[in-house]
Each structure stands twice: as structure tokens, then as C-alpha cells.
Amino acid sequence: MARTVSRNTRARRDYTTRATAIRRTPTRAEARAANRALRRRAEQARLAELARIRALDEQLQQATRYNIKRDDLRGEDLAIRQLALDALGDRAGTVVVMEPWTGRVLSIVNQQWAVRTPFKPCSTIKVLTGYAALQEKLTTADEIIPAGSQSWTLRTAMAQSNNEYFQVLAHRLGFERFLFYAGQAGFGRKTGINLPGETSGVIPRHPPADLGRMGSHGDGFGVTAVQLAAFISAIANGGILYRPRILRTPREVASFKPIPVQTLPLTEDIRRDLLVGLVSAVEQGTARRSGVAALGVAGKTGSCNCDFSPRTRVGLFVSFVDAPGKPGLLVTVITKGSMARGSSASVIAGSIYRGAEVASRTAFRRRVAPSTEEPAETPDVSEEETND
């Protein structure tokens, strides 16, 4: 019995010795080597991720260059187009310049992306959210709403693009009413622009898991640059949603009449309330880098991740010049890539405005009298679409 206990004791001692040897504390040299190996692996992963991001950015830039070469230049204002090309530079994106009081398109850089490719609207959807909430009398421009760590009014929230404020408004509106006003804005249907292959875009069919983000980030929506330009034109001109038109011949220019598609119930009071926030965004808010506050530019930035790739961002800026009596040019910019931001999109637009000398040029541009015809029928959206 004693010999058995002794053998068991020696076995436990031998096991403990082996286990202790396995679990012994590494030496300093071994610890340093292990840390160096960890850092090398982390750096290799970081460099591989950067390489993937650069490759994706280059693909987007190549796609932009490819598309621009295939733009239909008939009817383009070549001076405006060159300004837009110079401002866009080597970024991946699209630019739409038009007259908001007629719907006449002066230039579209990268027509493939502007007409046939839906983008997440990001914070530019806040213009729609604010308009809908004011129209429904669910808020006023002066109402102070606590959101996040501060309190906001429509003007300050629009200028600084506060997400929580517009999420409050989205919850007040509800899903159905929000979609109603999105339809008024022309989202989810073709604008009817006279370019082939226009897409209707995307609107959510069911309430999202987070209704608030639909009103602050545009979750569930896919809009084109032309759709955004048409909607913002209606805010600029007092409520008329025009069909964008490219005038390709002198005869078309001579006989052109604006084509109203829909009239928004936009009162001058509501327009003024929205305008204060949009002007503040350019003067001291998220679009201040545009540097065109002195030209009377009103605008809204947007920045968010693409739905299809967390490594790719969308940067948007919708804007117009609110000149005395009539709005001036309208510029919509959408960029895509790892560095895309709404603030940088506003810089692109700002360069176009300055180059065009908007403050003086719009005063002399030949204006087309607004049409007195009844709104035209909504463009056909029944045919099959191709979303890129």
C-alpha cells in the first residue's frame, strides 16, 4: 500500500514539473520577439487593407474617366463643363449643373453616374426631412429640440448636419408620410431627362429597423444626381419640379419651354425656413470650405458609407445660388471613394461657382419664361431598369 502511494506521489510530482515547464514565464528576449511578430502581422494587415482601399479608389477613378470620355456633349455648355471637369479633377464622381427655374441642364459630367447609377443620399435627405416636417406642421423653424448633448433649431441642425435632430423629425413623420414626401420630391421615379437609360432609383418598400436613420442618412434610398438636382431645384424656385432637359440644337433652344412635372405645396415661409439653414451650412456649417458664402450659395452636404462596401464612402453636395428675384445656377456633386466627404464635394462646387462668376453671369444669362402649362404626366417608369 505504501509503495502504491509513493508511486502516485512521484507521478503527480513529475506531471507538475512538466506542466510548470510548459507554463514557465517567457524570457525578456522571447517576449520582445513575440511582440515584434505581433506588430509585424498588424502592420502587414494594415498595409494589405490600404492596398485594397487604393485599388478600389483607382477602380472608381478609372470608371469615372471611362464614363466621362463617353459623355454625350451635344447641348453642353462647354465653358461650364470645363469648369466642372477642372473642379472634379482626378476624383471619382459626377457633377450636374442646371438652371433651377427652368430645368435646363447646362452640363453633366459623368452621365453614367448622374443618370443611371443610384447613390445613397446620406445627409442630403435632411432637406426632404425638414421640408416634410414643416409642411406637416410637426415642427417650426424656431422649435428647440434637445438632441444628443445639445439643443437644436432647424437652422442650426441643418447647418451642422445634426443627425439626432432629423431622426426626431423622421419619427414624428412616420414611414408612410415620409415616403409620401419622397414621392413628391421625385424619388423612386425617372425625372424624364432626355438621356437614355435613366434609372428610377430605389425607395424603401418596408419600414427600416431604424426609422430615424432614414430621415438623417437616407437609409433604404438610392437616388441619382439628376433626381437630387431636380428636387433641390424645386426648393430653389419656389416649388416647381421641372423635367430636366438638354437642349442640343439652336432650334431646341429657341423653342424651349420648361416642362413642370409637379408642383410642391412649398409656401414662401417654408422655403425661407429651409433657406436659412442651407445658407448657414455654407456660411459657417459643414459646407464652409466651399468658400462661396459671398456669392449667396445655399447648400447641404452629405457623407456616409456606401451600403455595398464599408471601405467606400459617398460625399455629396446639393446647392444653388439664391440671387435676388431668381435663383442662379444649381450645382450637384456626388463623389465616391475612401476619402469622399460632403465637405470636399462642396469645395468642388465652390470652384465651379467661382469660376462661373455666378454673381454676375446669372444676371446676364438669357432667362426662359416659366411655362403656364399644366404639369406633365409622370414619366413612364414601367420599363425594366438597370441599376449599376
C-alpha positions as a Markdown table, in Angstrom:
| # | Residue | x | y | z |
|---|---|---|---|---|
| 1 | Met | 0.0 | 0.0 | 0.0 |
| 2 | Ala | 2.8 | 2.4 | 0.9 |
| 3 | Arg | 4.7 | 1.6 | -2.4 |
| 4 | Thr | 1.5 | 2.4 | -4.3 |
| 5 | Val | 1.1 | 5.8 | -2.6 |
| 6 | Ser | 4.7 | 6.6 | -3.3 |
| 7 | Arg | 4.4 | 5.8 | -7.0 |
| 8 | Asn | 1.3 | 8.0 | -7.2 |
| 9 | Thr | 3.1 | 10.9 | -5.4 |
| 10 | Arg | 6.1 | 10.6 | -7.8 |
| 11 | Ala | 3.7 | 10.6 | -10.8 |
| 12 | Arg | 2.0 | 13.7 | -9.6 |
| 13 | Arg | 5.3 | 15.4 | -9.0 |
| 14 | Asp | 6.6 | 14.5 | -12.4 |
| 15 | Tyr | 3.4 | 15.8 | -14.1 |
| 16 | Thr | 3.6 | 19.1 | -12.1 |
| 17 | Thr | 7.2 | 19.5 | -13.1 |
| 18 | Arg | 6.3 | 19.1 | -16.8 |
| 19 | Ala | 3.3 | 21.4 | -16.6 |
| 20 | Thr | 5.4 | 24.0 | -14.8 |
| 21 | Ala | 8.0 | 23.8 | -17.5 |
| 22 | Ile | 5.4 | 24.3 | -20.2 |
| 23 | Arg | 3.8 | 27.3 | -18.4 |
| 24 | Arg | 7.1 | 29.0 | -17.5 |
| 25 | Thr | 7.4 | 32.7 | -18.0 |
| 26 | Pro | 9.0 | 33.7 | -21.3 |
| 27 | Thr | 12.3 | 35.4 | -21.2 |
| 28 | Arg | 12.5 | 39.1 | -22.0 |
| 29 | Ala | 14.1 | 38.3 | -25.3 |
| 30 | Glu | 11.3 | 35.9 | -26.2 |
| 31 | Ala | 8.6 | 38.4 | -25.1 |
| 32 | Arg | 10.2 | 41.1 | -27.3 |
| 33 | Ala | 10.4 | 38.7 | -30.2 |
| 34 | Ala | 6.7 | 37.8 | -29.8 |
| 35 | Asn | 5.7 | 41.5 | -29.6 |
| 36 | Arg | 7.7 | 42.2 | -32.7 |
| 37 | Ala | 5.9 | 39.4 | -34.5 |
| 38 | Leu | 2.5 | 40.7 | -33.5 |
| 39 | Arg | 3.4 | 44.2 | -34.7 |
| 40 | Arg | 4.7 | 42.8 | -38.0 |
| 41 | Arg | 1.4 | 40.9 | -38.5 |
| 42 | Ala | -0.6 | 44.0 | -37.6 |
| 43 | Glu | 1.4 | 46.2 | -40.0 |
| 44 | Gln | 1.1 | 43.7 | -42.8 |
| 45 | Ala | -2.7 | 43.6 | -42.3 |
| 46 | Arg | -2.8 | 47.4 | -42.3 |
| 47 | Leu | -0.8 | 47.6 | -45.5 |
| 48 | Ala | -2.9 | 45.0 | -47.1 |
| 49 | Glu | -6.0 | 46.9 | -46.2 |
| 50 | Leu | -4.6 | 50.1 | -47.5 |
| 51 | Ala | -3.7 | 48.4 | -50.8 |
| 52 | Arg | -7.2 | 47.1 | -51.1 |
| 53 | Ile | -8.6 | 50.6 | -50.5 |
| 54 | Arg | -6.2 | 52.2 | -53.0 |
| 55 | Ala | -7.1 | 49.5 | -55.6 |
| 56 | Leu | -10.8 | 50.2 | -55.1 |
| 57 | Asp | -10.2 | 54.0 | -55.3 |
| 58 | Glu | -8.3 | 53.5 | -58.5 |
| 59 | Gln | -11.1 | 51.4 | -60.0 |
| 60 | Leu | -13.6 | 54.1 | -59.2 |
| 61 | Gln | -11.4 | 56.8 | -60.7 |
| 62 | Gln | -10.8 | 54.7 | -63.8 |
| 63 | Ala | -14.6 | 54.2 | -64.1 |
| 64 | Thr | -15.1 | 57.9 | -63.9 |
| 65 | Arg | -12.5 | 58.7 | -66.6 |
| 66 | Tyr | -14.0 | 56.0 | -68.8 |
| 67 | Asn | -17.5 | 57.3 | -68.4 |
| 68 | Ile | -16.5 | 60.9 | -69.0 |
| 69 | Lys | -15.0 | 60.0 | -72.3 |
| 70 | Arg | -18.3 | 58.6 | -73.4 |
| 71 | Asp | -20.5 | 61.6 | -72.2 |
| 72 | Asp | -22.8 | 63.0 | -74.9 |
| 73 | Leu | -21.5 | 66.5 | -75.4 |
| 74 | Arg | -24.4 | 67.7 | -77.5 |
| 75 | Gly | -26.1 | 70.6 | -75.8 |
| 76 | Glu | -23.4 | 71.0 | -73.2 |
| 77 | Asp | -22.3 | 74.5 | -72.1 |
| 78 | Leu | -18.6 | 73.7 | -72.8 |
| 79 | Ala | -17.3 | 76.5 | -70.6 |
| 80 | Ile | -19.4 | 75.3 | -67.6 |
| 81 | Arg | -18.3 | 71.7 | -68.4 |
| 82 | Gln | -14.6 | 72.6 | -68.4 |
| 83 | Leu | -15.1 | 74.3 | -65.0 |
| 84 | Ala | -16.7 | 71.2 | -63.7 |
| 85 | Leu | -14.0 | 68.9 | -65.1 |
| 86 | Asp | -11.3 | 71.1 | -63.6 |
| 87 | Ala | -13.0 | 71.2 | -60.2 |
| 88 | Leu | -13.6 | 67.4 | -60.1 |
| 89 | Gly | -10.0 | 66.7 | -61.1 |
| 90 | Asp | -9.0 | 63.1 | -60.6 |
| 91 | Arg | -11.7 | 62.3 | -58.1 |
| 92 | Ala | -14.3 | 59.6 | -58.8 |
| 93 | Gly | -17.7 | 61.4 | -59.1 |
| 94 | Thr | -20.3 | 63.2 | -61.1 |
| 95 | Val | -21.4 | 66.8 | -61.4 |
| 96 | Val | -24.7 | 68.2 | -62.6 |
| 97 | Val | -25.1 | 72.0 | -63.4 |
| 98 | Met | -28.6 | 73.3 | -64.4 |
| 99 | Glu | -30.9 | 76.2 | -64.3 |
| 100 | Pro | -33.3 | 75.6 | -61.4 |
| 101 | Trp | -36.0 | 77.9 | -62.6 |
| 102 | Thr | -36.4 | 76.1 | -66.0 |
| 103 | Gly | -34.9 | 72.6 | -65.7 |
| 104 | Arg | -32.4 | 73.3 | -68.5 |
| 105 | Val | -29.3 | 71.2 | -68.0 |
| 106 | Leu | -26.1 | 73.1 | -68.8 |
| 107 | Ser | -23.6 | 70.3 | -68.1 |
| 108 | Ile | -23.5 | 66.7 | -66.8 |
| 109 | Val | -20.0 | 65.3 | -66.1 |
| 110 | Asn | -20.1 | 61.5 | -65.9 |
| 111 | Gln | -23.6 | 61.0 | -67.3 |
| 112 | Gln | -23.4 | 57.3 | -66.4 |
| 113 | Trp | -23.3 | 58.0 | -62.7 |
| 114 | Ala | -25.6 | 61.1 | -62.8 |
| 115 | Val | -28.5 | 59.4 | -64.6 |
| 116 | Arg | -28.1 | 55.6 | -64.4 |
| 117 | Thr | -26.4 | 55.0 | -61.0 |
| 118 | Pro | -28.3 | 55.4 | -57.7 |
| 119 | Phe | -26.4 | 56.6 | -54.7 |
| 120 | Lys | -27.3 | 56.7 | -51.0 |
| 121 | Pro | -28.3 | 60.3 | -50.4 |
| 122 | Cys | -26.7 | 60.5 | -47.0 |
| 123 | Ser | -27.4 | 63.7 | -45.2 |
| 124 | Thr | -28.8 | 65.5 | -48.2 |
| 125 | Ile | -32.0 | 63.6 | -47.3 |
| 126 | Lys | -32.3 | 66.1 | -44.4 |
| 127 | Val | -33.6 | 68.8 | -46.8 |
| 128 | Leu | -36.5 | 66.4 | -47.5 |
| 129 | Thr | -37.0 | 65.6 | -43.9 |
| 130 | Gly | -37.1 | 69.2 | -42.9 |
| 131 | Tyr | -39.4 | 70.2 | -45.7 |
| 132 | Ala | -41.9 | 67.3 | -44.9 |
| 133 | Ala | -41.9 | 68.1 | -41.1 |
| 134 | Leu | -42.5 | 71.8 | -41.8 |
| 135 | Gln | -45.2 | 71.0 | -44.3 |
| 136 | Glu | -47.0 | 68.7 | -41.9 |
| 137 | Lys | -46.7 | 71.3 | -39.1 |
| 138 | Leu | -44.8 | 68.8 | -36.9 |
| 139 | Thr | -42.2 | 71.4 | -36.1 |
| 140 | Thr | -41.4 | 75.0 | -36.6 |
| 141 | Ala | -38.1 | 76.6 | -37.6 |
| 142 | Asp | -37.9 | 78.1 | -34.1 |
| 143 | Glu | -38.7 | 75.0 | -32.1 |
| 144 | Ile | -35.8 | 73.9 | -29.9 |
| 145 | Ile | -35.3 | 70.2 | -29.9 |
| 146 | Pro | -32.9 | 68.5 | -27.5 |
| 147 | Ala | -30.8 | 66.0 | -29.5 |
| 148 | Gly | -27.6 | 64.4 | -28.4 |
| 149 | Ser | -25.7 | 66.6 | -26.0 |
| 150 | Gln | -27.2 | 69.9 | -27.3 |
| 151 | Ser | -30.4 | 71.6 | -28.3 |
| 152 | Trp | -31.1 | 72.5 | -31.9 |
| 153 | Thr | -33.3 | 74.5 | -34.2 |
| 154 | Leu | -33.9 | 73.7 | -37.8 |
| 155 | Arg | -31.3 | 76.3 | -38.9 |
| 156 | Thr | -28.5 | 75.1 | -36.6 |
| 157 | Ala | -29.3 | 71.4 | -37.2 |
| 158 | Met | -29.3 | 71.9 | -41.0 |
| 159 | Ala | -26.1 | 74.0 | -40.9 |
| 160 | Gln | -24.2 | 71.4 | -38.7 |
| 161 | Ser | -26.0 | 68.4 | -40.2 |
| 162 | Asn | -27.0 | 67.1 | -36.7 |
| 163 | Asn | -28.3 | 63.5 | -37.1 |
| 164 | Glu | -30.3 | 63.2 | -33.9 |
| 165 | Tyr | -32.4 | 66.3 | -34.7 |
| 166 | Phe | -33.6 | 64.9 | -38.0 |
| 167 | Gln | -34.1 | 61.5 | -36.5 |
| 168 | Val | -36.6 | 63.1 | -34.2 |
| 169 | Leu | -38.4 | 64.6 | -37.1 |
| 170 | Ala | -38.4 | 61.3 | -39.0 |
| 171 | His | -40.1 | 59.6 | -36.1 |
| 172 | Arg | -42.7 | 62.3 | -35.9 |
| 173 | Leu | -43.4 | 61.9 | -39.6 |
| 174 | Gly | -43.6 | 58.1 | -39.6 |
| 175 | Phe | -42.7 | 55.8 | -42.5 |
| 176 | Glu | -45.8 | 56.3 | -44.7 |
| 177 | Arg | -45.8 | 60.1 | -44.6 |
| 178 | Phe | -42.0 | 60.2 | -45.2 |
| 179 | Leu | -42.5 | 58.1 | -48.4 |
| 180 | Phe | -45.3 | 60.4 | -49.5 |
| 181 | Tyr | -43.0 | 63.4 | -49.4 |
| 182 | Ala | -40.2 | 61.3 | -51.0 |
| 183 | Gly | -42.6 | 60.7 | -53.9 |
| 184 | Gln | -43.3 | 64.5 | -54.1 |
| 185 | Ala | -39.6 | 65.0 | -54.4 |
| 186 | Gly | -39.5 | 62.7 | -57.4 |
| 187 | Phe | -37.5 | 59.9 | -55.7 |
| 188 | Gly | -38.3 | 56.4 | -56.9 |
| 189 | Arg | -39.2 | 57.5 | -60.4 |
| 190 | Lys | -37.5 | 58.8 | -63.5 |
| 191 | Thr | -37.1 | 62.6 | -64.0 |
| 192 | Gly | -37.7 | 62.2 | -67.7 |
| 193 | Ile | -34.4 | 63.7 | -68.7 |
| 194 | Asn | -33.7 | 63.2 | -72.4 |
| 195 | Leu | -30.8 | 60.9 | -71.9 |
| 196 | Pro | -31.0 | 57.1 | -72.4 |
| 197 | Gly | -31.0 | 54.5 | -69.7 |
| 198 | Glu | -32.3 | 56.6 | -66.8 |
| 199 | Thr | -32.9 | 54.7 | -63.6 |
| 200 | Ser | -35.8 | 55.2 | -61.3 |
| 201 | Gly | -33.6 | 54.8 | -58.2 |
| 202 | Val | -34.6 | 53.0 | -55.1 |
| 203 | Ile | -37.1 | 53.7 | -52.3 |
| 204 | Pro | -37.6 | 51.5 | -49.2 |
| 205 | Arg | -40.7 | 49.2 | -49.5 |
| 206 | His | -40.9 | 48.4 | -45.8 |
| 207 | Pro | -40.2 | 50.4 | -42.6 |
| 208 | Pro | -36.5 | 50.1 | -41.8 |
| 209 | Ala | -35.3 | 48.8 | -38.5 |
| 210 | Asp | -34.2 | 52.3 | -37.6 |
| 211 | Leu | -36.7 | 54.8 | -38.9 |
| 212 | Gly | -34.7 | 57.7 | -37.6 |
| 213 | Arg | -31.7 | 56.9 | -39.8 |
| 214 | Met | -33.9 | 57.0 | -42.9 |
| 215 | Gly | -34.5 | 60.7 | -42.1 |
| 216 | Ser | -30.9 | 61.5 | -41.2 |
| 217 | His | -28.8 | 59.3 | -43.5 |
| 218 | Gly | -31.2 | 58.2 | -46.2 |
| 219 | Asp | -31.1 | 54.5 | -45.3 |
| 220 | Gly | -33.0 | 52.4 | -47.8 |
| 221 | Phe | -32.9 | 55.1 | -50.6 |
| 222 | Gly | -30.9 | 55.2 | -53.8 |
| 223 | Val | -31.1 | 58.5 | -55.7 |
| 224 | Thr | -29.4 | 59.8 | -58.8 |
| 225 | Ala | -27.6 | 63.1 | -59.1 |
| 226 | Val | -30.3 | 64.2 | -61.6 |
| 227 | Gln | -33.1 | 63.4 | -59.1 |
| 228 | Leu | -31.4 | 65.3 | -56.4 |
| 229 | Ala | -30.8 | 68.3 | -58.7 |
| 230 | Ala | -34.5 | 68.3 | -59.8 |
| 231 | Phe | -35.7 | 68.2 | -56.1 |
| 232 | Ile | -33.3 | 70.9 | -54.9 |
| 233 | Ser | -34.3 | 73.0 | -58.0 |
| 234 | Ala | -37.9 | 72.9 | -56.6 |
| 235 | Ile | -36.7 | 74.2 | -53.3 |
| 236 | Ala | -34.7 | 76.9 | -55.1 |
| 237 | Asn | -37.5 | 78.1 | -57.5 |
| 238 | Gly | -40.4 | 78.0 | -55.1 |
| 239 | Gly | -41.9 | 74.5 | -55.5 |
| 240 | Ile | -41.9 | 73.5 | -59.2 |
| 241 | Leu | -40.4 | 70.2 | -60.1 |
| 242 | Tyr | -39.2 | 70.6 | -63.7 |
| 243 | Arg | -38.3 | 67.8 | -66.1 |
| 244 | Pro | -34.5 | 68.3 | -66.8 |
| 245 | Arg | -33.8 | 69.0 | -70.4 |
| 246 | Ile | -30.7 | 69.1 | -72.5 |
| 247 | Leu | -31.0 | 71.5 | -75.4 |
| 248 | Arg | -29.0 | 70.1 | -78.3 |
| 249 | Thr | -29.8 | 72.4 | -81.2 |
| 250 | Pro | -30.4 | 76.1 | -81.8 |
| 251 | Arg | -33.9 | 75.2 | -82.8 |
| 252 | Glu | -34.5 | 73.4 | -79.4 |
| 253 | Val | -33.0 | 76.4 | -77.6 |
| 254 | Ala | -35.3 | 78.9 | -79.5 |
| 255 | Ser | -38.5 | 76.8 | -78.9 |
| 256 | Phe | -37.7 | 75.6 | -75.4 |
| 257 | Lys | -40.4 | 75.8 | -72.8 |
| 258 | Pro | -39.9 | 74.5 | -69.3 |
| 259 | Ile | -41.8 | 71.3 | -68.5 |
| 260 | Pro | -43.3 | 71.3 | -65.0 |
| 261 | Val | -43.9 | 67.7 | -63.7 |
| 262 | Gln | -45.2 | 68.5 | -60.3 |
| 263 | Thr | -45.8 | 71.5 | -58.0 |
| 264 | Leu | -44.8 | 71.0 | -54.4 |
| 265 | Pro | -47.0 | 72.8 | -51.8 |
| 266 | Leu | -44.0 | 74.8 | -50.8 |
| 267 | Thr | -45.0 | 78.1 | -49.2 |
| 268 | Glu | -42.6 | 81.0 | -49.2 |
| 269 | Asp | -42.4 | 80.8 | -45.4 |
| 270 | Ile | -41.3 | 77.1 | -45.5 |
| 271 | Arg | -38.9 | 77.9 | -48.3 |
| 272 | Arg | -37.4 | 80.7 | -46.3 |
| 273 | Asp | -37.1 | 78.5 | -43.2 |
| 274 | Leu | -35.2 | 75.9 | -45.2 |
| 275 | Leu | -33.1 | 78.5 | -46.9 |
| 276 | Val | -31.8 | 79.9 | -43.7 |
| 277 | Gly | -30.4 | 76.6 | -42.7 |
| 278 | Leu | -28.9 | 75.9 | -46.2 |
| 279 | Val | -27.3 | 79.3 | -46.3 |
| 280 | Ser | -25.9 | 78.8 | -42.8 |
| 281 | Ala | -24.4 | 75.5 | -43.8 |
| 282 | Val | -22.3 | 77.4 | -46.4 |
| 283 | Glu | -21.5 | 80.4 | -44.3 |
| 284 | Gln | -20.5 | 78.6 | -41.1 |
| 285 | Gly | -21.5 | 74.9 | -41.2 |
| 286 | Thr | -20.5 | 71.7 | -42.9 |
| 287 | Ala | -20.0 | 73.4 | -46.3 |
| 288 | Arg | -18.0 | 76.4 | -45.2 |
| 289 | Arg | -14.9 | 75.0 | -47.0 |
| 290 | Ser | -16.7 | 75.7 | -50.3 |
| 291 | Gly | -15.8 | 79.4 | -49.8 |
| 292 | Val | -18.8 | 80.8 | -51.7 |
| 293 | Ala | -20.8 | 82.3 | -48.9 |
| 294 | Ala | -20.3 | 85.7 | -50.5 |
| 295 | Leu | -22.0 | 84.5 | -53.7 |
| 296 | Gly | -25.2 | 83.7 | -51.9 |
| 297 | Val | -24.9 | 79.9 | -52.3 |
| 298 | Ala | -27.2 | 77.7 | -50.2 |
| 299 | Gly | -26.4 | 74.0 | -49.9 |
| 300 | Lys | -26.4 | 70.8 | -48.0 |
| 301 | Thr | -23.6 | 68.3 | -47.6 |
| 302 | Gly | -23.8 | 64.6 | -47.2 |
| 303 | Ser | -21.3 | 62.0 | -46.1 |
| 304 | Cys | -21.7 | 58.3 | -45.3 |
| 305 | Asn | -20.5 | 54.8 | -46.0 |
| 306 | Cys | -21.8 | 53.1 | -49.2 |
| 307 | Asp | -24.2 | 50.3 | -48.5 |
| 308 | Phe | -22.2 | 47.9 | -50.6 |
| 309 | Ser | -18.8 | 48.4 | -49.1 |
| 310 | Pro | -17.7 | 49.7 | -45.7 |
| 311 | Arg | -14.4 | 50.8 | -47.2 |
| 312 | Thr | -16.1 | 53.2 | -49.7 |
| 313 | Arg | -17.7 | 56.4 | -48.8 |
| 314 | Val | -20.1 | 58.8 | -50.6 |
| 315 | Gly | -19.7 | 62.6 | -50.4 |
| 316 | Leu | -22.4 | 64.8 | -51.7 |
| 317 | Phe | -23.2 | 68.5 | -52.0 |
| 318 | Val | -26.5 | 69.9 | -53.4 |
| 319 | Ser | -26.6 | 73.7 | -53.8 |
| 320 | Phe | -27.9 | 76.7 | -55.7 |
| 321 | Val | -27.4 | 80.4 | -55.8 |
| 322 | Asp | -30.3 | 82.3 | -54.3 |
| 323 | Ala | -29.9 | 85.5 | -56.3 |
| 324 | Pro | -32.3 | 88.4 | -55.9 |
| 325 | Gly | -35.6 | 87.7 | -57.7 |
| 326 | Lys | -34.4 | 84.4 | -59.3 |
| 327 | Pro | -32.2 | 81.6 | -58.2 |
| 328 | Gly | -28.9 | 81.3 | -60.1 |
| 329 | Leu | -27.1 | 78.2 | -61.2 |
| 330 | Leu | -27.6 | 74.9 | -59.4 |
| 331 | Val | -24.7 | 72.5 | -58.8 |
| 332 | Thr | -25.0 | 69.0 | -57.5 |
| 333 | Val | -21.8 | 67.0 | -56.8 |
| 334 | Ile | -21.5 | 63.3 | -55.8 |
| 335 | Thr | -18.2 | 61.7 | -55.2 |
| 336 | Lys | -17.3 | 58.2 | -54.2 |
| 337 | Gly | -14.2 | 56.7 | -52.6 |
| 338 | Ser | -12.3 | 56.2 | -49.3 |
| 339 | Met | -11.8 | 59.9 | -49.0 |
| 340 | Ala | -15.2 | 61.1 | -50.2 |
| 341 | Arg | -16.8 | 63.7 | -47.9 |
| 342 | Gly | -19.6 | 66.2 | -48.2 |
| 343 | Ser | -17.2 | 69.0 | -47.3 |
| 344 | Ser | -14.8 | 68.1 | -50.1 |
| 345 | Ala | -17.8 | 67.9 | -52.5 |
| 346 | Ser | -18.7 | 71.4 | -51.5 |
| 347 | Val | -15.2 | 72.5 | -52.4 |
| 348 | Ile | -15.7 | 71.1 | -56.0 |
| 349 | Ala | -19.0 | 73.0 | -56.3 |
| 350 | Gly | -17.4 | 76.2 | -54.9 |
| 351 | Ser | -14.7 | 76.1 | -57.5 |
| 352 | Ile | -17.4 | 75.9 | -60.2 |
| 353 | Tyr | -19.4 | 78.8 | -58.8 |
| 354 | Arg | -16.3 | 81.0 | -58.5 |
| 355 | Gly | -15.1 | 80.1 | -62.0 |
| 356 | Ala | -18.5 | 80.8 | -63.5 |
| 357 | Glu | -18.6 | 84.2 | -61.7 |
| 358 | Val | -22.2 | 83.4 | -60.7 |
| 359 | Ala | -22.9 | 86.7 | -59.1 |
| 360 | Ser | -22.5 | 88.5 | -62.4 |
| 361 | Arg | -23.1 | 85.7 | -65.0 |
| 362 | Thr | -26.6 | 84.7 | -63.9 |
| 363 | Ala | -27.7 | 88.3 | -64.2 |
| 364 | Phe | -27.0 | 88.3 | -67.9 |
| 365 | Arg | -27.9 | 84.7 | -68.8 |
| 366 | Arg | -30.9 | 84.5 | -71.1 |
| 367 | Arg | -33.8 | 83.5 | -69.0 |
| 368 | Val | -36.7 | 81.4 | -70.2 |
| 369 | Ala | -40.1 | 82.3 | -69.1 |
| 370 | Pro | -41.8 | 79.7 | -66.9 |
| 371 | Ser | -44.4 | 77.6 | -68.6 |
| 372 | Thr | -48.1 | 78.2 | -67.9 |
| 373 | Glu | -49.0 | 74.6 | -69.0 |
| 374 | Glu | -50.4 | 72.1 | -66.5 |
| 375 | Pro | -47.8 | 69.7 | -65.1 |
| 376 | Ala | -47.0 | 66.9 | -67.5 |
| 377 | Glu | -47.7 | 63.3 | -66.8 |
| 378 | Thr | -45.1 | 61.5 | -64.7 |
| 379 | Pro | -42.5 | 59.8 | -67.0 |
| 380 | Asp | -43.1 | 56.2 | -67.6 |
| 381 | Val | -41.4 | 54.0 | -65.0 |
| 382 | Ser | -42.8 | 50.7 | -66.0 |
| 383 | Glu | -40.0 | 49.6 | -68.2 |
| 384 | Glu | -37.2 | 47.5 | -66.9 |
| 385 | Glu | -34.3 | 49.4 | -65.2 |
| 386 | Thr | -30.6 | 48.6 | -65.0 |
| 387 | Asn | -29.1 | 49.8 | -61.7 |
| 388 | Asp | -25.3 | 50.0 | -61.8 |
